């Protein structure tokens, strides 16, 4: 048996993602000797893919009260940490390190380079400049807690004797990046109440096979109405992204929890209005005018002039009874009406949520009443701190999750003195 290396350190940070890197860099900047234990062979794997690779770094709502209203029941717990490190501080942190940010619809803030890798590189430089030691492929086997304190953190090759431990392993969304719920198991063993996670911000899967034909197509400014057992439930407006399995995009992701609840009650359908700014009569006149101007052309050649870009690929599947090669002047009135009415209310059937493997974030985690939110310190174990997705905080997409990582990571790193 190979003898394990023993090491005394000030702070062990378990997990080298967004909150872990922030926490490690902040603690080291205050003179602490810090070690990151990362199970992957690289840091920040989930961070590098967030926001489709663009990285929705925060939500640029500078009114803290308005910002925190998006965190549900956790709002009252978050005023203290966000008063120390909030959205303005996130802007200052990254922009002072030569990563300018830009603001898009819904106050979504991105790096101007639109590269998540650039966000990662800022954090990587932050921990390097502060001499944080990183152990890759370092899976934690045991966390020994005795007398209300963590005594040891053990991997296959090392036994660490830390003064403080920050657990920043993330939840269980995108398990391929290493977020497999290890932190929840350790925290339960220490005595914490952990609410089981469920998919919270996820795409929706659809029954209709034609959606595969338009995978990657974005439908801008559409209206989608959700029904359960043929009864209208709620309406959303915005951008829908078609995927090979269903629909996604910020509007869909933020509807997932409501749809999940509806699925318990019965069949859920959604009607997508591709032309929400015009009524059915106006839309039909627009089609009639288009057809009159192009009487001798084939239907498939003129429809792209009025339907969303890229959407024609699914037309033969959506309208199997209509010949797309027919000349417009030969198109029957009822066929024209069918096209118009379908595009005004394109019905799809929701078969489910895509699950934790496709979740942007998941809810669940350590009950906040068991954490001192002023410091991120555990109330069960005196030298333990918990950050990011390990906390039971629901939030929508739009930068709220990463802001939670920056805030809780910074607070934890500041508190391990």
Secondary structure, 3 states (H helix, E strand, C coil): CCCCEEEEEEEEEECCCHHHHHHHHHHHHCCCCEEEECCCCCCCCCHHHHHHHCCEEEECCCCHHHHHHHHHHHHHHHHHHHHHCCHHHHHHHHHCCCCCEEECHHHEEEECCCCHHHHHHHHHHHHHHCCCEEECCCCEEEEEEECCEEEEEEECCEEEEEEEEEECCCCCCCHHHCCCCHHHHHHHHHCCCEECCCECCCCEEECCHHHHHHCCCEEEEEEEEEEECCEEEEEEEEEEEECCCEEECHHHHCCHHHHHHHHCCCCEEEEEECCCCCCHHHHHHHHHHHHHHCCCCEHHHHHHHCCCCCHHHHHHHHCCCCCCCCEHHHCCHHHHHHHHHHHHCEEEEEEEECCHHHCCCECCEECHHHEECCCCEECCCCCEEECHHHECCCCCCCCHHHHHHHHHHHHHHHHCC
